[in-house]
């Protein structure tokens, strides 16, 4: 044996990675099979999930390009109902809207609070750098 390989180590690793990638990365992550890839999905927090807010949330849940990741309401009954409808863990249901705004994984918020809270929620969401649906 000559001691020198015809294929360099780096070339071998590049080729091996390219061959193995389709087996490691699921098709849904690449947007194949009609699935929306996670990079093209808007992560949404719903603030105020009473009557109007829960109606908005239901529409967002039907949209494949949106992923509801948090709900928030001061009323425990509304909050828990919305959490169950969105199939979220208990940790994704908040009493204080400011906790939703601190989450870095949330791109946008849907605000369905009553008029006397609506402006406060909207201004603070804008200050937090979130896109807003009212």
C-alpha positions as CSV (number, residue, x, y, z in Angstrom):
1,X,0.0,0.0,0.0
2,X,1.3,3.4,-0.9
3,X,0.5,5.2,2.4
4,X,-1.3,8.0,0.6
5,X,-5.0,7.9,0.0
6,X,-6.6,8.9,-3.3
7,X,-9.4,10.6,-1.5
8,X,-8.5,13.2,1.1
9,X,-10.1,13.2,4.5
10,X,-12.0,16.5,3.9
11,X,-13.4,15.3,0.6
12,X,-14.5,12.0,2.2
13,X,-16.3,13.9,5.0
14,X,-18.0,16.3,2.5
15,X,-19.2,13.4,0.4
16,X,-20.4,11.3,3.4
17,X,-22.3,14.3,4.8
18,X,-24.0,14.9,1.5
19,X,-25.0,11.3,1.1
20,X,-26.2,11.0,4.8
21,X,-28.2,14.3,4.9
22,X,-31.4,13.0,3.3
23,X,-31.5,10.2,5.9
24,X,-30.9,12.6,8.8
25,X,-33.0,15.7,7.8
26,X,-36.7,14.9,7.6
27,X,-38.5,15.8,4.4
28,X,-40.9,18.1,6.4
29,X,-38.0,20.2,7.5
30,X,-37.2,20.9,3.8
31,X,-40.8,21.6,2.9
32,X,-41.3,18.4,0.9
33,X,-44.5,16.4,0.8
34,X,-46.6,19.6,1.0
35,X,-45.4,20.4,4.6
36,X,-44.4,24.0,5.4
37,X,-40.8,24.0,6.6
38,X,-40.3,25.4,10.2
39,X,-38.2,28.3,8.8
40,X,-41.2,29.6,6.9
41,X,-43.7,29.3,9.8
42,X,-44.7,32.3,11.9
43,X,-44.6,31.5,15.6
44,X,-47.5,33.2,17.3
45,X,-48.5,34.1,20.8
46,X,-52.2,34.8,21.4
47,X,-52.9,37.5,24.0
48,X,-56.5,37.7,25.1
49,X,-58.3,34.5,24.2
50,X,-61.9,35.3,25.2
51,X,-64.6,35.5,22.5
52,X,-62.8,37.5,19.8
53,X,-59.3,36.3,20.7
54,X,-60.2,32.6,20.6
55,X,-62.0,33.1,17.3
56,X,-58.8,34.6,15.8
57,X,-56.7,31.8,17.3
58,X,-58.9,29.1,15.8
59,X,-58.3,30.7,12.3
60,X,-54.6,30.8,12.9
61,X,-54.6,27.1,14.0
62,X,-56.0,26.2,10.6
63,X,-53.2,28.0,8.8
64,X,-50.2,25.7,8.1
65,X,-47.8,28.7,7.9
66,X,-48.6,29.7,11.5
67,X,-47.7,27.8,14.7
68,X,-49.4,29.0,17.9
69,X,-46.9,28.5,20.7
70,X,-48.4,30.5,23.6
71,X,-51.7,31.7,24.9
72,X,-52.4,34.4,27.5
73,X,-55.5,35.6,29.4
74,X,-56.2,36.8,32.9
75,X,-59.2,34.6,33.0
76,X,-58.1,31.1,33.9
77,X,-61.1,29.5,32.1
78,X,-60.4,31.3,28.8
79,X,-56.7,30.6,29.2
80,X,-57.1,26.8,29.8
81,X,-59.7,26.4,27.1
82,X,-57.4,28.1,24.5
83,X,-54.4,26.1,25.7
84,X,-56.3,22.8,25.2
85,X,-57.6,23.9,21.8
86,X,-54.1,24.8,20.7
87,X,-52.8,21.5,22.2
88,X,-50.1,23.3,24.2
89,X,-48.3,22.2,27.4
90,X,-49.3,23.9,30.6
91,X,-46.1,26.0,30.5
92,X,-47.3,27.7,27.3
93,X,-50.3,29.3,29.0
94,X,-49.7,32.7,30.6
95,X,-51.5,35.0,33.0
96,X,-49.3,38.0,32.3
97,X,-48.9,39.2,28.7
98,X,-45.5,40.5,29.4
99,X,-44.2,37.0,29.8
100,X,-45.3,36.2,26.2
101,X,-43.5,39.3,24.9
102,X,-40.2,38.2,26.5
103,X,-40.2,34.9,24.6
104,X,-37.6,35.1,21.8
105,X,-39.1,32.3,19.8
106,X,-42.3,34.2,19.2
107,X,-42.4,36.2,16.0
108,X,-45.8,37.8,16.3
109,X,-48.8,38.2,18.6
110,X,-52.5,38.2,18.1
111,X,-54.1,40.7,20.5
112,X,-57.8,40.0,21.3
113,X,-58.0,41.9,24.6
114,X,-60.8,44.3,25.5
115,X,-60.5,47.9,24.4
116,X,-59.2,49.3,27.7
117,X,-56.2,46.9,27.5
118,X,-55.7,46.7,23.7
119,X,-53.5,49.8,23.3
120,X,-51.2,48.8,26.2
121,X,-50.7,45.3,24.8
122,X,-50.1,46.6,21.3
123,X,-47.6,49.3,22.3
124,X,-45.6,46.9,24.5
125,X,-45.6,44.2,21.8
126,X,-44.3,46.7,19.3
127,X,-41.6,47.8,21.8
128,X,-40.7,44.1,22.2
129,X,-40.2,43.9,18.4
130,X,-43.1,41.6,17.7
131,X,-45.3,41.7,14.6
132,X,-48.9,42.4,15.7
133,X,-52.3,41.2,14.5
134,X,-55.3,43.1,16.2
